[in-house]
């Protein structure tokens, strides 16, 4: 069920019932399975539940599409705190007794390409000099380190570092808002 409502429609993880036959650029054949998961930080779920759903979706994917409305701001990055939490719950090797002692690069070898999809995007993509940039350039600038040594800056940079380390292959695409009716 899909609806324009404040109530979440997707609960848990949903797997498309039939694999879709595909051909890779190199000509090899494979089957794509589509997996949908409920949004993070739903008002009717706990933070721990969100981390579990997010972790399972990431680990089951070869391409993870993070779907968001609007531009990348600090609140959007803070929602990705789940990535930091995920590293505390996923054990890469059976011999490791504590996931906190593993490196992010160990976990990164199991993470998919991260694709940040910005729906209803309304900003002009330009750098500080007014030159046009790509959506992926915009993502990389949003993931740039925040200057300072305050607790707030360290926390923000931890999220940014986690995204960059866990998803070394990442892209961004912006979709403008579609007009229902043009005046």
N, C-alpha and C positions, 0 to 999 in steps of 0.2 A: 504494500500500500504506500502510495506517495501522496502527500498532501501539503498544502501551504498552511500549516498550523503550527502553533507553539509546542504541541505535543509530539514527542518523537514517534516516528512510524516504524523504524527498523529497530528491532530488539536483538541483541546478541550478534551472531554472525550468520549471514545468509549466503549459501553457495548456489549459483545458477545450476539448474538441474541437468544441463547437457553441455559437455565440453564443446568449445567452438574450434573447428579445424582451422589452422593458420599456417602460413608459410613465412619463414624468417627471410631477411634480406639475402642470406647466403643460399637460399633455396631449400633448406631443410624444413621438414614438416614437423609440426607440434600441435598440441591441443591446448587451448587457453580455457582456464576456468575462471569465472568471475565470482568474486567474493565481496560482499557488502557488509559493512559493520556499522553499528549505531554510532552516532556522534559522541565525541568525548565530552565529559563534564555535563552530561544530561542532568537536569535538576532532580530527576527521580532515581539517580544512581549514586553510589559511593565512589570516591576517588580510587579506592582499591579495585573496584569492579572495572572502572574505566581503564586502569593500567593493565588489567588482565586481558580485556577485550583488545586493546591497542596492541599489546605484546603478541597475542596470538595472531592477529591480522597481519602484523609486520612479518612475523616468522613464517607465515604460510604464503607470502607473496613474493613474486619476482619483480613486480612493479607495484609500488604503494602510492596511490593517488590520495593526497591530503586535500580535501575539498573545503574551501572556505569562501565566504562572501566578503568582497571588498579587498582592501589593500593589506599589506603586512605591516602591522604596528606592534607595539610592545605587548599589548594584550594577546595578540595572535601568537607571538613567540612564547609568552608565558603559558599558553595552553599546551605548548609542546614540552612542558615540564614533565609530561608523561614519559618522554624519551629518557630523561634522567632517571626517573623512577623505574623504567623498564630494565635498565642496566643493573638494578639492585635485585631483580627477580629472575633473571634469565641466566642459567648456568650453561656455558659453552661446552665444557668437557666434564665427563662423569668424574674424573679424578679430582676436580676442584671442589672443595667442600663449601666454599663461600663465594658467591657471585661477585661480591664487592672487591675481591682480590684479582679479578680478571681485568684485562685492559679493554678499552673500547674498541681497539683494532681487532681483537679476537672476536668480539661480537659483530663487528662490521662485516666480517667475511660471510655472515649469514643474513645480512639485511639486504632488502631489495633496493632497486633504484627508487629514489624519493622524488615524486612529481607533485609539486605544490600547485594546485589548480585554484586560481582566483576568479570566482564568479562575480558578476556585476561590478567589474573593475571600472573605476571612474577617474583614475589619476593619469596624467601624462607621464610617460616613461622618459625621463631626461636626467642627465647627471647635473652636478653643480654648475657646469659651464653651459648648460642648455643643450648638450648633444643628446640625440636620441639613443636610448639604451634598450636592450632586450629585457624581457621579463626575468630571464635567468640572471642577467646582470643586476637587476633590482633585488632578486633573492640574495645574491652574494653580498650586496651592500647592506641588506638588512641583517645578514649574519656576521657582519664585520664587528670586531671587538669594540665594546663600549669603553671609552677612556675612564680612568679613575681606579682607585683602590678601596672604594667604600664597599660595604657589605652588599648594597644594592647592585653596584657594578659587577662585583664578583658573581653574584647570583645570575644576573643577566648573561654574563659571559659564559657561565657554566652551561646554560641552555644552548647558547650559540655553538659552543665547542662540541657539545654532545651531538647536535644535529650534523655538524660538519664531519665529525669523526665517525658516527654511526652510518651516515649516508654519504659516502664519498662521491657516489654517482647521484647527482640531483639536478633537477630542472624545475623551471617554473613556467606557467602559461597563464595568460590573463584573457578572460572573456568579458567583453563589454556587456552591459545590461541591454537586454532585448526590449524594445519598446512594444507594449501591447497595442497601443494606438498612437499614431503620430498626429499632432495637432496641426 
